[in-house]
Amino acid sequence: MKTSEMIIAFAGDFIETGNSMEQRQSCLNAACTAWNIANLPKHQRRRALQRYLQRYREENQGVEDVVFLRKDMEQLIKQKTKKFGQVEKPIVHAEIREDGARYSIFAVSVRMEEGG
């Protein structure tokens, strides 16, 4: 299964919440971050999520409350783990591409070599 297909399978509904291509891209970016956090050992995920939320606040001045974003990210991490827990390759790039009235996702992931 392609990485883009896995993204749609675990986060398609979340991505669809965006009302514009820009918003969908933002949702896709969040989904990819959740994917990569889910790849971490369980004991490292909470701290990684906290760092992500802190960066989000810094980059989006005026946003204080990230409760909903935290909830969404936790759900995405859970979904990724449930559906694709065995897939540990990180996503390094993903973008939404318009295709008429529809859109497609292009994603790049890397295979981690054993031992480094």
Jmol script that loads the backbone (N, CA, C; Angstrom):
load data "model"
ATOM      1  N   MET A   1       0.853  -1.181   0.000  1.00  0.00           N
ATOM      2  CA  MET A   1       0.000   0.000   0.000  1.00  0.00           C
ATOM      3  C   MET A   1       0.895   1.239   0.000  1.00  0.00           C
ATOM      4  N   LYS A   2       0.543   2.203  -0.816  1.00  0.00           N
ATOM      5  CA  LYS A   2       1.300   3.451  -0.894  1.00  0.00           C
ATOM      6  C   LYS A   2       1.118   4.265   0.378  1.00  0.00           C
ATOM      7  N   THR A   3       2.123   5.071   0.686  1.00  0.00           N
ATOM      8  CA  THR A   3       2.039   5.942   1.856  1.00  0.00           C
ATOM      9  C   THR A   3       0.835   6.867   1.757  1.00  0.00           C
ATOM     10  N   SER A   4       0.588   7.421   0.577  1.00  0.00           N
ATOM     11  CA  SER A   4      -0.556   8.324   0.414  1.00  0.00           C
ATOM     12  C   SER A   4      -1.873   7.608   0.715  1.00  0.00           C
ATOM     13  N   GLU A   5      -1.980   6.345   0.343  1.00  0.00           N
ATOM     14  CA  GLU A   5      -3.196   5.572   0.629  1.00  0.00           C
ATOM     15  C   GLU A   5      -3.351   5.332   2.126  1.00  0.00           C
ATOM     16  N   MET A   6      -2.233   5.098   2.808  1.00  0.00           N
ATOM     17  CA  MET A   6      -2.299   4.905   4.257  1.00  0.00           C
ATOM     18  C   MET A   6      -2.717   6.193   4.951  1.00  0.00           C
ATOM     19  N   ILE A   7      -2.220   7.335   4.466  1.00  0.00           N
ATOM     20  CA  ILE A   7      -2.609   8.621   5.052  1.00  0.00           C
ATOM     21  C   ILE A   7      -4.115   8.806   4.917  1.00  0.00           C
ATOM     22  N   ILE A   8      -4.643   8.544   3.746  1.00  0.00           N
ATOM     23  CA  ILE A   8      -6.085   8.691   3.527  1.00  0.00           C
ATOM     24  C   ILE A   8      -6.856   7.733   4.430  1.00  0.00           C
ATOM     25  N   ALA A   9      -6.354   6.516   4.590  1.00  0.00           N
ATOM     26  CA  ALA A   9      -7.051   5.518   5.411  1.00  0.00           C
ATOM     27  C   ALA A   9      -7.121   5.910   6.883  1.00  0.00           C
ATOM     28  N   PHE A  10      -6.069   6.516   7.410  1.00  0.00           N
ATOM     29  CA  PHE A  10      -6.105   6.829   8.842  1.00  0.00           C
ATOM     30  C   PHE A  10      -6.497   8.277   9.130  1.00  0.00           C
ATOM     31  N   ALA A  11      -6.409   9.180   8.130  1.00  0.00           N
ATOM     32  CA  ALA A  11      -6.668  10.591   8.411  1.00  0.00           C
ATOM     33  C   ALA A  11      -7.534  11.286   7.357  1.00  0.00           C
ATOM     34  N   GLY A  12      -8.108  10.543   6.451  1.00  0.00           N
ATOM     35  CA  GLY A  12      -8.905  11.154   5.393  1.00  0.00           C
ATOM     36  C   GLY A  12     -10.035  12.034   5.895  1.00  0.00           C
ATOM     37  N   ASP A  13     -10.767  11.559   6.882  1.00  0.00           N
ATOM     38  CA  ASP A  13     -11.876  12.349   7.426  1.00  0.00           C
ATOM     39  C   ASP A  13     -11.369  13.648   8.041  1.00  0.00           C
ATOM     40  N   PHE A  14     -10.240  13.578   8.734  1.00  0.00           N
ATOM     41  CA  PHE A  14      -9.649  14.771   9.344  1.00  0.00           C
ATOM     42  C   PHE A  14      -9.230  15.769   8.262  1.00  0.00           C
ATOM     43  N   ILE A  15      -8.599  15.289   7.216  1.00  0.00           N
ATOM     44  CA  ILE A  15      -8.151  16.161   6.130  1.00  0.00           C
ATOM     45  C   ILE A  15      -9.347  16.832   5.463  1.00  0.00           C
ATOM     46  N   GLU A  16     -10.436  16.093   5.324  1.00  0.00           N
ATOM     47  CA  GLU A  16     -11.657  16.624   4.702  1.00  0.00           C
ATOM     48  C   GLU A  16     -12.283  17.766   5.494  1.00  0.00           C
ATOM     49  N   THR A  17     -11.920  17.931   6.752  1.00  0.00           N
ATOM     50  CA  THR A  17     -12.495  19.031   7.538  1.00  0.00           C
ATOM     51  C   THR A  17     -12.016  20.389   7.039  1.00  0.00           C
ATOM     52  N   GLY A  18     -10.940  20.417   6.282  1.00  0.00           N
ATOM     53  CA  GLY A  18     -10.462  21.679   5.711  1.00  0.00           C
ATOM     54  C   GLY A  18     -11.417  22.158   4.635  1.00  0.00           C
ATOM     55  N   ASN A  19     -11.749  23.449   4.679  1.00  0.00           N
ATOM     56  CA  ASN A  19     -12.694  24.016   3.720  1.00  0.00           C
ATOM     57  C   ASN A  19     -12.027  24.526   2.449  1.00  0.00           C
ATOM     58  N   SER A  20     -10.717  24.609   2.445  1.00  0.00           N
ATOM     59  CA  SER A  20      -9.975  25.075   1.281  1.00  0.00           C
ATOM     60  C   SER A  20      -8.758  24.169   1.102  1.00  0.00           C
ATOM     61  N   MET A  21      -8.112  24.282  -0.026  1.00  0.00           N
ATOM     62  CA  MET A  21      -6.910  23.480  -0.255  1.00  0.00           C
ATOM     63  C   MET A  21      -5.835  23.837   0.778  1.00  0.00           C
ATOM     64  N   GLU A  22      -5.733  25.098   1.130  1.00  0.00           N
ATOM     65  CA  GLU A  22      -4.753  25.529   2.129  1.00  0.00           C
ATOM     66  C   GLU A  22      -5.052  24.888   3.490  1.00  0.00           C
ATOM     67  N   GLN A  23      -6.313  24.877   3.878  1.00  0.00           N
ATOM     68  CA  GLN A  23      -6.697  24.258   5.147  1.00  0.00           C
ATOM     69  C   GLN A  23      -6.491  22.745   5.104  1.00  0.00           C
ATOM     70  N   ARG A  24      -6.798  22.123   3.967  1.00  0.00           N
ATOM     71  CA  ARG A  24      -6.570  20.679   3.845  1.00  0.00           C
ATOM     72  C   ARG A  24      -5.079  20.369   3.933  1.00  0.00           C
ATOM     73  N   GLN A  25      -4.253  21.223   3.341  1.00  0.00           N
ATOM     74  CA  GLN A  25      -2.808  21.022   3.441  1.00  0.00           C
ATOM     75  C   GLN A  25      -2.364  21.110   4.890  1.00  0.00           C
ATOM     76  N   SER A  26      -2.919  22.054   5.623  1.00  0.00           N
ATOM     77  CA  SER A  26      -2.600  22.188   7.044  1.00  0.00           C
ATOM     78  C   SER A  26      -3.016  20.932   7.816  1.00  0.00           C
ATOM     79  N   CYS A  27      -4.187  20.403   7.511  1.00  0.00           N
ATOM     80  CA  CYS A  27      -4.644  19.165   8.154  1.00  0.00           C
ATOM     81  C   CYS A  27      -3.746  17.997   7.763  1.00  0.00           C
ATOM     82  N   LEU A  28      -3.341  17.945   6.511  1.00  0.00           N
ATOM     83  CA  LEU A  28      -2.425  16.896   6.065  1.00  0.00           C
ATOM     84  C   LEU A  28      -1.101  16.993   6.804  1.00  0.00           C
ATOM     85  N   ASN A  29      -0.583  18.214   6.967  1.00  0.00           N
ATOM     86  CA  ASN A  29       0.671  18.399   7.704  1.00  0.00           C
ATOM     87  C   ASN A  29       0.541  17.878   9.135  1.00  0.00           C
ATOM     88  N   ALA A  30      -0.577  18.192   9.774  1.00  0.00           N
ATOM     89  CA  ALA A  30      -0.807  17.719  11.142  1.00  0.00           C
ATOM     90  C   ALA A  30      -0.889  16.192  11.168  1.00  0.00           C
ATOM     91  N   ALA A  31      -1.573  15.613  10.188  1.00  0.00           N
ATOM     92  CA  ALA A  31      -1.701  14.154  10.127  1.00  0.00           C
ATOM     93  C   ALA A  31      -0.328  13.494   9.966  1.00  0.00           C
ATOM     94  N   CYS A  32       0.525  14.082   9.149  1.00  0.00           N
ATOM     95  CA  CYS A  32       1.871  13.518   8.956  1.00  0.00           C
ATOM     96  C   CYS A  32       2.699  13.632  10.231  1.00  0.00           C
ATOM     97  N   THR A  33       2.529  14.738  10.943  1.00  0.00           N
ATOM     98  CA  THR A  33       3.217  14.883  12.227  1.00  0.00           C
ATOM     99  C   THR A  33       2.717  13.820  13.200  1.00  0.00           C
ATOM    100  N   ALA A  34       1.407  13.600  13.243  1.00  0.00           N
ATOM    101  CA  ALA A  34       0.848  12.565  14.111  1.00  0.00           C
ATOM    102  C   ALA A  34       1.397  11.194  13.725  1.00  0.00           C
ATOM    103  N   TRP A  35       1.498  10.920  12.433  1.00  0.00           N
ATOM    104  CA  TRP A  35       2.071   9.662  11.940  1.00  0.00           C
ATOM    105  C   TRP A  35       3.484   9.486  12.493  1.00  0.00           C
ATOM    106  N   ASN A  36       4.300  10.521  12.359  1.00  0.00           N
ATOM    107  CA  ASN A  36       5.691  10.422  12.803  1.00  0.00           C
ATOM    108  C   ASN A  36       5.800  10.295  14.320  1.00  0.00           C
ATOM    109  N   ILE A  37       4.932  10.982  15.049  1.00  0.00           N
ATOM    110  CA  ILE A  37       4.922  10.836  16.510  1.00  0.00           C
ATOM    111  C   ILE A  37       4.523   9.406  16.883  1.00  0.00           C
ATOM    112  N   ALA A  38       3.561   8.848  16.181  1.00  0.00           N
ATOM    113  CA  ALA A  38       3.112   7.478  16.458  1.00  0.00           C
ATOM    114  C   ALA A  38       4.232   6.461  16.219  1.00  0.00           C
ATOM    115  N   ASN A  39       5.186   6.801  15.376  1.00  0.00           N
ATOM    116  CA  ASN A  39       6.316   5.906  15.120  1.00  0.00           C
ATOM    117  C   ASN A  39       7.311   5.857  16.275  1.00  0.00           C
ATOM    118  N   LEU A  40       7.250   6.842  17.150  1.00  0.00           N
ATOM    119  CA  LEU A  40       8.174   6.886  18.287  1.00  0.00           C
ATOM    120  C   LEU A  40       7.804   5.817  19.314  1.00  0.00           C
ATOM    121  N   PRO A  41       8.767   5.438  20.148  1.00  0.00           N
ATOM    122  CA  PRO A  41       8.416   4.559  21.272  1.00  0.00           C
ATOM    123  C   PRO A  41       7.336   5.241  22.118  1.00  0.00           C
ATOM    124  N   LYS A  42       6.443   4.446  22.644  1.00  0.00           N
ATOM    125  CA  LYS A  42       5.276   4.974  23.360  1.00  0.00           C
ATOM    126  C   LYS A  42       5.652   6.004  24.432  1.00  0.00           C
ATOM    127  N   HIS A  43       6.743   5.768  25.156  1.00  0.00           N
ATOM    128  CA  HIS A  43       7.121   6.677  26.242  1.00  0.00           C
ATOM    129  C   HIS A  43       7.631   8.032  25.736  1.00  0.00           C
ATOM    130  N   GLN A  44       7.893   8.188  24.450  1.00  0.00           N
ATOM    131  CA  GLN A  44       8.381   9.455  23.899  1.00  0.00           C
ATOM    132  C   GLN A  44       7.284  10.276  23.216  1.00  0.00           C
ATOM    133  N   ARG A  45       6.138   9.690  23.018  1.00  0.00           N
ATOM    134  CA  ARG A  45       5.086  10.352  22.239  1.00  0.00           C
ATOM    135  C   ARG A  45       4.517  11.590  22.928  1.00  0.00           C
ATOM    136  N   ARG A  46       4.270  11.521  24.209  1.00  0.00           N
ATOM    137  CA  ARG A  46       3.668  12.655  24.915  1.00  0.00           C
ATOM    138  C   ARG A  46       4.548  13.893  24.812  1.00  0.00           C
ATOM    139  N   ARG A  47       5.839  13.714  25.039  1.00  0.00           N
ATOM    140  CA  ARG A  47       6.773  14.849  24.965  1.00  0.00           C
ATOM    141  C   ARG A  47       6.841  15.394  23.536  1.00  0.00           C
ATOM    142  N   ALA A  48       6.845  14.528  22.534  1.00  0.00           N
ATOM    143  CA  ALA A  48       6.878  14.970  21.141  1.00  0.00           C
ATOM    144  C   ALA A  48       5.612  15.765  20.808  1.00  0.00           C
ATOM    145  N   LEU A  49       4.465  15.319  21.301  1.00  0.00           N
ATOM    146  CA  LEU A  49       3.219  16.037  21.067  1.00  0.00           C
ATOM    147  C   LEU A  49       3.255  17.402  21.757  1.00  0.00           C
ATOM    148  N   GLN A  50       3.787  17.467  22.971  1.00  0.00           N
ATOM    149  CA  GLN A  50       3.905  18.743  23.672  1.00  0.00           C
ATOM    150  C   GLN A  50       4.781  19.722  22.895  1.00  0.00           C
ATOM    151  N   ARG A  51       5.886  19.227  22.340  1.00  0.00           N
ATOM    152  CA  ARG A  51       6.770  20.089  21.532  1.00  0.00           C
ATOM    153  C   ARG A  51       6.038  20.598  20.291  1.00  0.00           C
ATOM    154  N   TYR A  52       5.280  19.723  19.647  1.00  0.00           N
ATOM    155  CA  TYR A  52       4.517  20.120  18.460  1.00  0.00           C
ATOM    156  C   TYR A  52       3.516  21.221  18.809  1.00  0.00           C
ATOM    157  N   LEU A  53       2.774  21.040  19.894  1.00  0.00           N
ATOM    158  CA  LEU A  53       1.773  22.029  20.291  1.00  0.00           C
ATOM    159  C   LEU A  53       2.423  23.355  20.670  1.00  0.00           C
ATOM    160  N   GLN A  54       3.572  23.310  21.304  1.00  0.00           N
ATOM    161  CA  GLN A  54       4.295  24.537  21.657  1.00  0.00           C
ATOM    162  C   GLN A  54       4.727  25.276  20.392  1.00  0.00           C
ATOM    163  N   ARG A  55       5.273  24.548  19.425  1.00  0.00           N
ATOM    164  CA  ARG A  55       5.671  25.162  18.143  1.00  0.00           C
ATOM    165  C   ARG A  55       4.458  25.755  17.432  1.00  0.00           C
ATOM    166  N   TYR A  56       3.346  25.036  17.499  1.00  0.00           N
ATOM    167  CA  TYR A  56       2.118  25.524  16.877  1.00  0.00           C
ATOM    168  C   TYR A  56       1.707  26.866  17.479  1.00  0.00           C
ATOM    169  N   ARG A  57       1.736  26.964  18.808  1.00  0.00           N
ATOM    170  CA  ARG A  57       1.393  28.227  19.481  1.00  0.00           C
ATOM    171  C   ARG A  57       2.340  29.346  19.061  1.00  0.00           C
ATOM    172  N   GLU A  58       3.633  29.036  18.983  1.00  0.00           N
ATOM    173  CA  GLU A  58       4.626  30.043  18.606  1.00  0.00           C
ATOM    174  C   GLU A  58       4.430  30.527  17.175  1.00  0.00           C
ATOM    175  N   GLU A  59       4.057  29.636  16.289  1.00  0.00           N
ATOM    176  CA  GLU A  59       3.889  29.989  14.875  1.00  0.00           C
ATOM    177  C   GLU A  59       2.524  30.596  14.582  1.00  0.00           C
ATOM    178  N   ASN A  60       1.593  30.472  15.491  1.00  0.00           N
ATOM    179  CA  ASN A  60       0.240  30.999  15.321  1.00  0.00           C
ATOM    180  C   ASN A  60      -0.069  31.925  16.488  1.00  0.00           C
ATOM    181  N   GLN A  61       0.556  33.090  16.460  1.00  0.00           N
ATOM    182  CA  GLN A  61       0.394  34.066  17.541  1.00  0.00           C
ATOM    183  C   GLN A  61      -1.083  34.333  17.779  1.00  0.00           C
ATOM    184  N   GLY A  62      -1.444  34.434  19.032  1.00  0.00           N
ATOM    185  CA  GLY A  62      -2.833  34.674  19.386  1.00  0.00           C
ATOM    186  C   GLY A  62      -3.600  33.400  19.696  1.00  0.00           C
ATOM    187  N   VAL A  63      -3.036  32.250  19.348  1.00  0.00           N
ATOM    188  CA  VAL A  63      -3.685  30.981  19.664  1.00  0.00           C
ATOM    189  C   VAL A  63      -3.171  30.532  21.032  1.00  0.00           C
ATOM    190  N   GLU A  64      -4.046  30.514  21.964  1.00  0.00           N
ATOM    191  CA  GLU A  64      -3.679  30.077  23.315  1.00  0.00           C
ATOM    192  C   GLU A  64      -4.189  28.669  23.591  1.00  0.00           C
ATOM    193  N   ASP A  65      -5.419  28.421  23.176  1.00  0.00           N
ATOM    194  CA  ASP A  65      -6.083  27.166  23.494  1.00  0.00           C
ATOM    195  C   ASP A  65      -5.872  26.156  22.370  1.00  0.00           C
ATOM    196  N   VAL A  66      -5.142  25.104  22.672  1.00  0.00           N
ATOM    197  CA  VAL A  66      -4.891  24.060  21.681  1.00  0.00           C
ATOM    198  C   VAL A  66      -5.548  22.744  22.098  1.00  0.00           C
ATOM    199  N   VAL A  67      -6.580  22.840  22.924  1.00  0.00           N
ATOM    200  CA  VAL A  67      -7.267  21.648  23.422  1.00  0.00           C
ATOM    201  C   VAL A  67      -7.808  20.805  22.272  1.00  0.00           C
ATOM    202  N   PHE A  68      -8.454  21.458  21.305  1.00  0.00           N
ATOM    203  CA  PHE A  68      -9.034  20.709  20.189  1.00  0.00           C
ATOM    204  C   PHE A  68      -7.946  20.110  19.307  1.00  0.00           C
ATOM    205  N   LEU A  69      -6.872  20.873  19.089  1.00  0.00           N
ATOM    206  CA  LEU A  69      -5.763  20.354  18.291  1.00  0.00           C
ATOM    207  C   LEU A  69      -5.120  19.162  19.000  1.00  0.00           C
ATOM    208  N   ARG A  70      -4.925  19.268  20.298  1.00  0.00           N
ATOM    209  CA  ARG A  70      -4.362  18.149  21.065  1.00  0.00           C
ATOM    210  C   ARG A  70      -5.249  16.908  20.915  1.00  0.00           C
ATOM    211  N   LYS A  71      -6.557  17.103  21.056  1.00  0.00           N
ATOM    212  CA  LYS A  71      -7.501  15.987  20.940  1.00  0.00           C
ATOM    213  C   LYS A  71      -7.414  15.355  19.550  1.00  0.00           C
ATOM    214  N   ASP A  72      -7.399  16.198  18.512  1.00  0.00           N
ATOM    215  CA  ASP A  72      -7.282  15.688  17.142  1.00  0.00           C
ATOM    216  C   ASP A  72      -5.984  14.908  16.956  1.00  0.00           C
ATOM    217  N   MET A  73      -4.888  15.455  17.438  1.00  0.00           N
ATOM    218  CA  MET A  73      -3.588  14.801  17.283  1.00  0.00           C
ATOM    219  C   MET A  73      -3.548  13.469  18.036  1.00  0.00           C
ATOM    220  N   GLU A  74      -4.083  13.448  19.240  1.00  0.00           N
ATOM    221  CA  GLU A  74      -4.113  12.203  20.002  1.00  0.00           C
ATOM    222  C   GLU A  74      -4.936  11.144  19.276  1.00  0.00           C
ATOM    223  N   GLN A  75      -6.058  11.563  18.681  1.00  0.00           N
ATOM    224  CA  GLN A  75      -6.892  10.627  17.931  1.00  0.00           C
ATOM    225  C   GLN A  75      -6.158  10.121  16.687  1.00  0.00           C
ATOM    226  N   LEU A  76      -5.466  11.013  15.983  1.00  0.00           N
ATOM    227  CA  LEU A  76      -4.713  10.608  14.793  1.00  0.00           C
ATOM    228  C   LEU A  76      -3.588   9.635  15.151  1.00  0.00           C
ATOM    229  N   ILE A  77      -2.895   9.909  16.241  1.00  0.00           N
ATOM    230  CA  ILE A  77      -1.823   9.012  16.694  1.00  0.00           C
ATOM    231  C   ILE A  77      -2.406   7.633  16.996  1.00  0.00           C
ATOM    232  N   LYS A  78      -3.532   7.630  17.673  1.00  0.00           N
ATOM    233  CA  LYS A  78      -4.206   6.369  18.004  1.00  0.00           C
ATOM    234  C   LYS A  78      -4.620   5.617  16.731  1.00  0.00           C
ATOM    235  N   GLN A  79      -5.204   6.334  15.773  1.00  0.00           N
ATOM    236  CA  GLN A  79      -5.630   5.717  14.517  1.00  0.00           C
ATOM    237  C   GLN A  79      -4.449   5.133  13.745  1.00  0.00           C
ATOM    238  N   LYS A  80      -3.352   5.892  13.683  1.00  0.00           N
ATOM    239  CA  LYS A  80      -2.176   5.406  12.960  1.00  0.00           C
ATOM    240  C   LYS A  80      -1.661   4.132  13.609  1.00  0.00           C
ATOM    241  N   THR A  81      -1.565   4.149  14.918  1.00  0.00           N
ATOM    242  CA  THR A  81      -1.065   2.989  15.652  1.00  0.00           C
ATOM    243  C   THR A  81      -1.967   1.780  15.447  1.00  0.00           C
ATOM    244  N   LYS A  82      -3.268   2.005  15.470  1.00  0.00           N
ATOM    245  CA  LYS A  82      -4.234   0.918  15.309  1.00  0.00           C
ATOM    246  C   LYS A  82      -4.196   0.334  13.898  1.00  0.00           C
ATOM    247  N   LYS A  83      -4.177   1.183  12.904  1.00  0.00           N
ATOM    248  CA  LYS A  83      -4.277   0.709  11.528  1.00  0.00           C
ATOM    249  C   LYS A  83      -2.941   0.343  10.896  1.00  0.00           C
ATOM    250  N   PHE A  84      -1.880   1.061  11.278  1.00  0.00           N
ATOM    251  CA  PHE A  84      -0.590   0.869  10.613  1.00  0.00           C
ATOM    252  C   PHE A  84       0.566   0.858  11.613  1.00  0.00           C
ATOM    253  N   GLY A  85       0.346   0.252  12.760  1.00  0.00           N
ATOM    254  CA  GLY A  85       1.376   0.209  13.795  1.00  0.00           C
ATOM    255  C   GLY A  85       2.666  -0.451  13.350  1.00  0.00           C
ATOM    256  N   GLN A  86       2.562  -1.388  12.425  1.00  0.00           N
ATOM    257  CA  GLN A  86       3.745  -2.108  11.965  1.00  0.00           C
ATOM    258  C   GLN A  86       4.568  -1.301  10.967  1.00  0.00           C
ATOM    259  N   VAL A  87       4.002  -0.212  10.404  1.00  0.00           N
ATOM    260  CA  VAL A  87       4.701   0.627   9.426  1.00  0.00           C
ATOM    261  C   VAL A  87       5.401   1.746  10.175  1.00  0.00           C
ATOM    262  N   GLU A  88       6.716   1.725  10.168  1.00  0.00           N
ATOM    263  CA  GLU A  88       7.469   2.696  10.959  1.00  0.00           C
ATOM    264  C   GLU A  88       8.240   3.701  10.126  1.00  0.00           C
ATOM    265  N   LYS A  89       8.045   3.713   8.809  1.00  0.00           N
ATOM    266  CA  LYS A  89       8.789   4.662   7.992  1.00  0.00           C
ATOM    267  C   LYS A  89       8.212   6.066   8.167  1.00  0.00           C
ATOM    268  N   PRO A  90       9.072   7.046   8.444  1.00  0.00           N
ATOM    269  CA  PRO A  90       8.582   8.408   8.641  1.00  0.00           C
ATOM    270  C   PRO A  90       8.167   9.055   7.320  1.00  0.00           C
ATOM    271  N   ILE A  91       7.214   9.946   7.423  1.00  0.00           N
ATOM    272  CA  ILE A  91       6.792  10.736   6.266  1.00  0.00           C
ATOM    273  C   ILE A  91       7.607  12.023   6.296  1.00  0.00           C
ATOM    274  N   VAL A  92       8.324  12.289   5.218  1.00  0.00           N
ATOM    275  CA  VAL A  92       9.183  13.469   5.176  1.00  0.00           C
ATOM    276  C   VAL A  92       8.573  14.612   4.367  1.00  0.00           C
ATOM    277  N   HIS A  93       7.567  14.305   3.555  1.00  0.00           N
ATOM    278  CA  HIS A  93       6.916  15.348   2.764  1.00  0.00           C
ATOM    279  C   HIS A  93       5.559  14.818   2.301  1.00  0.00           C
ATOM    280  N   ALA A  94       4.577  15.702   2.318  1.00  0.00           N
ATOM    281  CA  ALA A  94       3.259  15.341   1.781  1.00  0.00           C
ATOM    282  C   ALA A  94       2.583  16.615   1.301  1.00  0.00           C
ATOM    283  N   GLU A  95       1.888  16.489   0.191  1.00  0.00           N
ATOM    284  CA  GLU A  95       1.168  17.656  -0.307  1.00  0.00           C
ATOM    285  C   GLU A  95      -0.138  17.245  -0.972  1.00  0.00           C
ATOM    286  N   ILE A  96      -1.071  18.181  -0.916  1.00  0.00           N
ATOM    287  CA  ILE A  96      -2.366  18.022  -1.570  1.00  0.00           C
ATOM    288  C   ILE A  96      -2.216  18.595  -2.975  1.00  0.00           C
ATOM    289  N   ARG A  97      -2.717  17.860  -3.932  1.00  0.00           N
ATOM    290  CA  ARG A  97      -2.683  18.330  -5.321  1.00  0.00           C
ATOM    291  C   ARG A  97      -4.103  18.352  -5.861  1.00  0.00           C
ATOM    292  N   GLU A  98      -4.474  19.494  -6.425  1.00  0.00           N
ATOM    293  CA  GLU A  98      -5.809  19.608  -7.012  1.00  0.00           C
ATOM    294  C   GLU A  98      -5.890  18.804  -8.293  1.00  0.00           C
ATOM    295  N   ASP A  99      -7.023  18.182  -8.479  1.00  0.00           N
ATOM    296  CA  ASP A  99      -7.262  17.378  -9.669  1.00  0.00           C
ATOM    297  C   ASP A  99      -8.713  17.618 -10.086  1.00  0.00           C
ATOM    298  N   GLY A 100      -8.945  18.787 -10.656  1.00  0.00           N
ATOM    299  CA  GLY A 100     -10.311  19.166 -10.987  1.00  0.00           C
ATOM    300  C   GLY A 100     -11.110  19.437  -9.725  1.00  0.00           C
ATOM    301  N   ALA A 101     -12.237  18.778  -9.586  1.00  0.00           N
ATOM    302  CA  ALA A 101     -13.079  18.944  -8.395  1.00  0.00           C
ATOM    303  C   ALA A 101     -12.599  18.068  -7.245  1.00  0.00           C
ATOM    304  N   ARG A 102     -11.641  17.219  -7.532  1.00  0.00           N
ATOM    305  CA  ARG A 102     -11.103  16.308  -6.508  1.00  0.00           C
ATOM    306  C   ARG A 102      -9.691  16.718  -6.154  1.00  0.00           C
ATOM    307  N   TYR A 103      -9.111  16.017  -5.221  1.00  0.00           N
ATOM    308  CA  TYR A 103      -7.713  16.236  -4.906  1.00  0.00           C
ATOM    309  C   TYR A 103      -7.038  14.902  -4.650  1.00  0.00           C
ATOM    310  N   SER A 104      -5.736  14.925  -4.741  1.00  0.00           N
ATOM    311  CA  SER A 104      -4.964  13.722  -4.438  1.00  0.00           C
ATOM    312  C   SER A 104      -3.856  14.103  -3.459  1.00  0.00           C
ATOM    313  N   ILE A 105      -3.303  13.105  -2.845  1.00  0.00           N
ATOM    314  CA  ILE A 105      -2.207  13.323  -1.900  1.00  0.00           C
ATOM    315  C   ILE A 105      -0.952  12.686  -2.468  1.00  0.00           C
ATOM    316  N   PHE A 106       0.112  13.445  -2.451  1.00  0.00           N
ATOM    317  CA  PHE A 106       1.430  12.959  -2.834  1.00  0.00           C
ATOM    318  C   PHE A 106       2.247  12.922  -1.548  1.00  0.00           C
ATOM    319  N   ALA A 107       2.851  11.789  -1.251  1.00  0.00           N
ATOM    320  CA  ALA A 107       3.613  11.653  -0.018  1.00  0.00           C
ATOM    321  C   ALA A 107       4.945  10.960  -0.265  1.00  0.00           C
ATOM    322  N   VAL A 108       5.942  11.390   0.502  1.00  0.00           N
ATOM    323  CA  VAL A 108       7.263  10.795   0.436  1.00  0.00           C
ATOM    324  C   VAL A 108       7.616  10.288   1.832  1.00  0.00           C
ATOM    325  N   SER A 109       7.977   9.037   1.901  1.00  0.00           N
ATOM    326  CA  SER A 109       8.426   8.475   3.172  1.00  0.00           C
ATOM    327  C   SER A 109       9.788   7.837   2.929  1.00  0.00           C
ATOM    328  N   VAL A 110      10.480   7.563   4.009  1.00  0.00           N
ATOM    329  CA  VAL A 110      11.800   6.950   3.890  1.00  0.00           C
ATOM    330  C   VAL A 110      11.820   5.663   4.668  1.00  0.00           C
ATOM    331  N   ARG A 111      12.527   4.710   4.139  1.00  0.00           N
ATOM    332  CA  ARG A 111      12.693   3.434   4.815  1.00  0.00           C
ATOM    333  C   ARG A 111      13.936   3.538   5.701  1.00  0.00           C
ATOM    334  N   MET A 112      13.744   3.243   6.967  1.00  0.00           N
ATOM    335  CA  MET A 112      14.866   3.309   7.903  1.00  0.00           C
ATOM    336  C   MET A 112      15.659   2.010   7.809  1.00  0.00           C
ATOM    337  N   GLU A 113      16.968   2.148   7.695  1.00  0.00           N
ATOM    338  CA  GLU A 113      17.838   0.978   7.636  1.00  0.00           C
ATOM    339  C   GLU A 113      18.045   0.397   9.023  1.00  0.00           C
ATOM    340  N   GLU A 114      18.184  -0.895   9.088  1.00  0.00           N
ATOM    341  CA  GLU A 114      18.459  -1.561  10.378  1.00  0.00           C
ATOM    342  C   GLU A 114      19.790  -1.076  10.914  1.00  0.00           C
ATOM    343  N   GLY A 115      19.832  -0.788  12.210  1.00  0.00           N
ATOM    344  CA  GLY A 115      21.068  -0.391  12.856  1.00  0.00           C
ATOM    345  C   GLY A 115      21.466   1.044  12.600  1.00  0.00           C
ATOM    346  N   GLY A 116      20.588   1.858  12.049  1.00  0.00           N
ATOM    347  CA  GLY A 116      20.946   3.258  11.906  1.00  0.00           C
ATOM    348  C   GLY A 116      20.300   3.828  10.752  1.00  0.00           C
TER     349      GLY A 116
END
end "model"
wireframe off; spacefill off
backbone 0.3
color backbone group
